[in-house]
Amino acid sequence: MSWRVLFHRKAKAVVTKLQERDKHRILDGIKVLVESIQRGTPTDLDIKKLKGKWAGFYRLRVGKWRVIFRVDWENRVLLVYNIAKRENVYE
């Protein structure tokens, strides 16, 4: 069974409004993340486990953009919760 990527409505709204260049960079980063999870191999992506009110979430850095996500290992789902520029993402 392969992994699924689900976008929260917040993240989906951001993706639809992004410029094509940024959209491709972010979606490529998510694709590489999913591929590395499927293979079970570490990746050189900039990923960090979040703390505080964001405990249980991770962030993927793609240039100025941050992708906030959660991994459901049991159901093999990557939930993309939010996508925003660094200065606005943790609000």
C-alpha positions in Angstrom: 0.0 0.0 0.0 1.4 3.3 -1.0 1.3 6.6 1.0 -1.4 9.2 0.4 -0.9 12.9 0.8 -3.9 14.8 2.1 -4.1 18.6 2.1 -6.0 20.5 4.8 -8.3 23.2 3.3 -5.8 25.8 4.5 -2.9 24.3 2.6 -5.1 23.6 -0.5 -6.1 27.2 -0.6 -2.5 28.4 -0.5 -1.4 26.0 -3.2 -4.1 27.2 -5.6 -2.9 30.8 -5.1 0.8 30.3 -5.4 2.9 31.4 -8.4 3.8 28.4 -10.6 7.5 28.5 -9.6 6.8 28.3 -5.9 4.0 25.8 -6.3 6.3 23.4 -8.2 9.1 23.8 -5.6 6.8 23.1 -2.7 5.0 20.1 -4.4 8.4 18.7 -5.4 9.6 18.9 -1.8 6.5 17.1 -0.6 7.0 14.4 -3.3 10.6 13.9 -2.2 9.5 13.7 1.4 6.9 11.0 0.6 9.4 9.0 -1.5 11.9 9.0 1.3 9.2 7.9 3.8 8.2 5.0 1.5 11.8 3.9 1.1 12.5 4.3 4.8 15.7 6.2 4.0 16.7 9.6 5.4 16.6 12.6 3.2 18.6 15.8 3.0 15.4 17.9 3.2 15.3 20.4 6.0 12.7 18.9 8.4 12.2 19.8 12.0 10.0 18.4 14.7 7.8 21.2 16.2 7.2 21.9 19.9 4.6 23.6 22.0 1.2 24.0 20.5 2.5 22.4 17.3 3.7 19.2 19.1 3.1 16.2 16.8 3.7 18.3 13.7 6.8 18.7 11.6 7.9 21.5 9.3 9.5 21.1 5.9 11.6 24.1 4.8 11.4 25.0 1.1 13.2 28.3 0.6 11.2 31.0 2.2 8.2 28.6 2.5 7.3 26.3 5.3 5.1 23.2 5.0 3.6 22.1 8.3 2.7 18.4 8.2 1.8 15.4 10.3 2.6 11.7 9.5 0.0 9.0 10.2 2.2 5.9 10.1 -0.6 3.5 10.8 -2.8 4.6 7.9 0.2 5.7 5.7 -1.0 9.2 5.3 0.9 12.5 5.1 -1.4 15.3 6.2 -0.2 18.7 4.9 -1.8 21.1 7.4 -0.5 24.5 6.3 1.9 26.2 3.8 3.0 29.7 4.4 6.1 32.0 4.4 8.3 31.7 7.5 7.0 34.8 9.2 3.4 33.8 9.1 3.3 30.0 9.3 3.2 29.5 13.1 0.3 31.8 13.8 
